[in-house]
Amino acid sequence: MLPRLGLAEWVVLAVAGERPVHGFAVAALTAADGELGRVWQIPRPVVYRAIGRLVDAGLITAEAVETKGGPPRTLYAATTTGRGHVDAWLNTPVPHVRDLRSEFLLKLAVLHRHGRDATALVDAQRRELAPIVAALRAEQDRAGRAGDGGADEFDRMLAAWRRTSAEAALAFLDEL
């Protein structure tokens, strides 16, 4: 059974699925100036914690120890099971609008690194988001109507924020 993985574990697993890699290299990729870090940063201790969890779950394994050019570093590679889980994760849309900024953009970045087309993920994400946008529009309409009867002004502001954010995310997906 797949343990619940956090975003750091998914990123480490995806990178280890590309080729054997050591934790320091993953930390460099996810640092502020790293290829993946410009989307979402993972501090080095969190990378190493994720490696430990993934090894314990049998999703990555120690392949070799690299000794040239510095201290010895263990190279980790995704197992067949781990690579299968990454493929499924990369094709699964995120469930919340708030997750587009982090998880969805990371999925796009990983797909790009792998040289894979993101069209299927974008289409699936759009299908996931469209009913959310419709529900938020209806919620804001209800909040607006309730405003005539003295509803809380903040409820209307919150409904407007949520609808506008979801519509912007949908427009982003349409642009892709």
RANORUR-V378312 format. One record per residue. N is the residue number from 1. PHI is phi in whole degrees, -180 to 180 (NA if undefined). OMEGA is omega in radians with two decimals (* if undefined). D_CENTER is the distance of its C-alpha to the mean C-alpha in Angstrom with 1 decimal. Layout:
n->N phi->PHI omega->OMEGA d_center->D_CENTER
n->N phi->PHI omega->OMEGA d_center->D_CENTER
//
This chain:
n->1 phi->NA omega->-3.13 d_center->20.8
n->2 phi->-73 omega->3.06 d_center->17.2
n->3 phi->-69 omega->3.09 d_center->16.6
n->4 phi->-68 omega->-3.12 d_center->13.8
n->5 phi->-104 omega->3.03 d_center->11.1
n->6 phi->-85 omega->-3.10 d_center->9.1
n->7 phi->-61 omega->3.11 d_center->5.9
n->8 phi->-61 omega->3.13 d_center->8.7
n->9 phi->-64 omega->3.14 d_center->10.2
n->10 phi->-62 omega->-3.12 d_center->7.7
n->11 phi->-66 omega->3.13 d_center->7.8
n->12 phi->-61 omega->3.14 d_center->11.5
n->13 phi->-63 omega->3.13 d_center->12.1
n->14 phi->-64 omega->-3.14 d_center->10.8
n->15 phi->-69 omega->3.12 d_center->13.0
n->16 phi->-68 omega->3.09 d_center->15.8
n->17 phi->-79 omega->3.13 d_center->15.8
n->18 phi->-77 omega->-3.13 d_center->16.9
n->19 phi->-175 omega->3.10 d_center->20.0
n->20 phi->-57 omega->-3.04 d_center->21.3
n->21 phi->-147 omega->3.08 d_center->20.0
n->22 phi->-100 omega->-3.06 d_center->21.0
n->23 phi->-58 omega->-3.13 d_center->19.0
n->24 phi->-62 omega->3.12 d_center->20.5
n->25 phi->-67 omega->3.09 d_center->19.2
n->26 phi->-65 omega->3.12 d_center->15.5
n->27 phi->-62 omega->3.11 d_center->16.3
n->28 phi->-67 omega->3.11 d_center->17.8
n->29 phi->-64 omega->-3.05 d_center->14.8
n->30 phi->-104 omega->3.04 d_center->12.6
n->31 phi->-76 omega->-3.07 d_center->15.7
n->32 phi->-53 omega->-3.12 d_center->16.3
n->33 phi->-99 omega->-3.13 d_center->18.0
n->34 phi->-84 omega->-3.11 d_center->15.9
n->35 phi->-57 omega->3.12 d_center->14.3
n->36 phi->-90 omega->-3.13 d_center->10.6
n->37 phi->-66 omega->3.10 d_center->12.0
n->38 phi->-70 omega->3.03 d_center->12.9
n->39 phi->-95 omega->-3.08 d_center->9.3
n->40 phi->-155 omega->-3.08 d_center->8.5
n->41 phi->-92 omega->3.08 d_center->11.4
n->42 phi->-125 omega->3.11 d_center->12.0
n->43 phi->-61 omega->-3.09 d_center->15.8
n->44 phi->-53 omega->3.13 d_center->17.8
n->45 phi->-61 omega->3.13 d_center->19.0
n->46 phi->-70 omega->3.07 d_center->15.5
n->47 phi->-60 omega->-3.11 d_center->15.0
n->48 phi->-68 omega->3.06 d_center->18.3
n->49 phi->-64 omega->3.11 d_center->17.8
n->50 phi->-63 omega->3.10 d_center->14.7
n->51 phi->-58 omega->3.13 d_center->17.1
n->52 phi->-59 omega->3.13 d_center->19.7
n->53 phi->-64 omega->-3.13 d_center->17.8
n->54 phi->-69 omega->3.06 d_center->16.7
n->55 phi->-63 omega->3.14 d_center->20.4
n->56 phi->-59 omega->-3.12 d_center->21.7
n->57 phi->-84 omega->-3.14 d_center->19.7
n->58 phi->75 omega->-3.12 d_center->21.1
n->59 phi->-95 omega->2.98 d_center->17.8
n->60 phi->-135 omega->-3.14 d_center->18.9
n->61 phi->-141 omega->3.07 d_center->22.4
n->62 phi->-73 omega->-3.08 d_center->24.5
n->63 phi->-100 omega->-3.05 d_center->26.0
n->64 phi->-164 omega->3.04 d_center->28.2
n->65 phi->-119 omega->3.10 d_center->29.1
n->66 phi->-92 omega->-3.07 d_center->29.3
n->67 phi->-117 omega->-3.09 d_center->32.3
n->68 phi->-85 omega->3.03 d_center->33.0
n->69 phi->71 omega->3.10 d_center->32.4
n->70 phi->143 omega->-3.12 d_center->31.8
n->71 phi->-68 omega->3.10 d_center->31.3
n->72 phi->-60 omega->3.13 d_center->30.4
n->73 phi->-131 omega->3.12 d_center->26.7
n->74 phi->-79 omega->3.08 d_center->25.5
n->75 phi->-94 omega->-3.13 d_center->23.5
n->76 phi->-114 omega->3.10 d_center->20.9
n->77 phi->-132 omega->3.09 d_center->20.0
n->78 phi->-70 omega->3.03 d_center->18.0
n->79 phi->-77 omega->3.08 d_center->20.4
n->80 phi->-58 omega->3.11 d_center->20.9
n->81 phi->-63 omega->3.13 d_center->19.4
n->82 phi->-61 omega->3.13 d_center->16.3
n->83 phi->-63 omega->3.10 d_center->16.0
n->84 phi->-63 omega->3.11 d_center->16.6
n->85 phi->-67 omega->3.10 d_center->13.7
n->86 phi->-63 omega->3.13 d_center->11.3
n->87 phi->-58 omega->3.11 d_center->13.0
n->88 phi->-64 omega->3.14 d_center->12.7
n->89 phi->-61 omega->-3.11 d_center->8.9
n->90 phi->-66 omega->-3.12 d_center->8.7
n->91 phi->-101 omega->-3.09 d_center->11.2
n->92 phi->-104 omega->3.11 d_center->10.1
n->93 phi->-68 omega->3.10 d_center->9.4
n->94 phi->-81 omega->-3.04 d_center->7.8
n->95 phi->-84 omega->-3.04 d_center->11.0
n->96 phi->-126 omega->3.11 d_center->11.3
n->97 phi->-56 omega->-3.09 d_center->11.9
n->98 phi->-62 omega->-3.11 d_center->10.7
n->99 phi->-83 omega->3.11 d_center->7.0
n->100 phi->-67 omega->-3.10 d_center->7.5
n->101 phi->-66 omega->-3.10 d_center->8.1
n->102 phi->-108 omega->-3.00 d_center->5.1
n->103 phi->-63 omega->-3.11 d_center->1.7
n->104 phi->-64 omega->3.11 d_center->4.6
n->105 phi->-63 omega->3.07 d_center->6.2
n->106 phi->-66 omega->3.09 d_center->4.6
n->107 phi->-61 omega->3.10 d_center->5.4
n->108 phi->-61 omega->-3.14 d_center->8.5
n->109 phi->-65 omega->3.13 d_center->9.3
n->110 phi->-67 omega->3.09 d_center->9.4
n->111 phi->-59 omega->3.11 d_center->11.3
n->112 phi->-62 omega->3.11 d_center->13.5
n->113 phi->-59 omega->-3.11 d_center->14.2
n->114 phi->-84 omega->-3.12 d_center->15.2
n->115 phi->71 omega->-3.09 d_center->17.4
n->116 phi->-104 omega->3.11 d_center->16.1
n->117 phi->-73 omega->-3.10 d_center->16.5
n->118 phi->-98 omega->-3.05 d_center->13.6
n->119 phi->-56 omega->-3.11 d_center->16.3
n->120 phi->-62 omega->3.12 d_center->15.8
n->121 phi->-66 omega->-3.14 d_center->12.1
n->122 phi->-61 omega->3.12 d_center->13.2
n->123 phi->-63 omega->3.12 d_center->16.2
n->124 phi->-64 omega->3.13 d_center->14.6
n->125 phi->-66 omega->3.12 d_center->12.4
n->126 phi->-64 omega->3.10 d_center->15.7
n->127 phi->-63 omega->3.12 d_center->17.5
n->128 phi->-70 omega->-3.02 d_center->15.2
n->129 phi->-84 omega->-3.05 d_center->15.6
n->130 phi->-55 omega->3.12 d_center->19.3
n->131 phi->-68 omega->3.09 d_center->20.8
n->132 phi->-67 omega->3.11 d_center->18.9
n->133 phi->-61 omega->3.13 d_center->20.4
n->134 phi->-60 omega->3.14 d_center->23.7
n->135 phi->-66 omega->3.13 d_center->23.7
n->136 phi->-69 omega->3.05 d_center->23.0
n->137 phi->-63 omega->3.12 d_center->25.8
n->138 phi->-64 omega->3.11 d_center->28.1
n->139 phi->-62 omega->-3.14 d_center->27.3
n->140 phi->-68 omega->3.07 d_center->28.2
n->141 phi->-60 omega->3.11 d_center->31.3
n->142 phi->-64 omega->-3.14 d_center->32.3
n->143 phi->-65 omega->3.11 d_center->31.7
n->144 phi->-66 omega->3.11 d_center->33.8
n->145 phi->-65 omega->3.12 d_center->36.6
n->146 phi->-66 omega->3.13 d_center->36.6
n->147 phi->-62 omega->3.11 d_center->37.0
n->148 phi->-68 omega->-3.13 d_center->40.5
n->149 phi->-102 omega->3.07 d_center->41.3
n->150 phi->92 omega->3.13 d_center->40.2
n->151 phi->-64 omega->-3.13 d_center->36.6
n->152 phi->-61 omega->3.14 d_center->34.6
n->153 phi->-60 omega->3.14 d_center->33.7
n->154 phi->-65 omega->3.10 d_center->30.4
n->155 phi->-58 omega->3.12 d_center->29.4
n->156 phi->-68 omega->3.11 d_center->30.0
n->157 phi->-64 omega->-3.14 d_center->28.0
n->158 phi->-63 omega->3.11 d_center->25.0
n->159 phi->-62 omega->3.12 d_center->25.2
n->160 phi->-66 omega->3.13 d_center->25.5
n->161 phi->-61 omega->-3.09 d_center->22.5
n->162 phi->-63 omega->3.14 d_center->20.2
n->163 phi->-65 omega->-3.11 d_center->21.8
n->164 phi->-63 omega->3.11 d_center->21.6
n->165 phi->-63 omega->-3.14 d_center->17.9
n->166 phi->-67 omega->3.11 d_center->17.2
n->167 phi->-65 omega->3.10 d_center->19.7
n->168 phi->-64 omega->3.10 d_center->18.3
n->169 phi->-64 omega->3.10 d_center->14.9
n->170 phi->-64 omega->3.09 d_center->17.0
n->171 phi->-63 omega->3.08 d_center->19.1
n->172 phi->-60 omega->3.14 d_center->16.2
n->173 phi->-64 omega->3.11 d_center->15.3
n->174 phi->-64 omega->3.13 d_center->19.1
n->175 phi->-67 omega->3.13 d_center->19.3
n->176 phi->-69 omega->* d_center->17.0
//
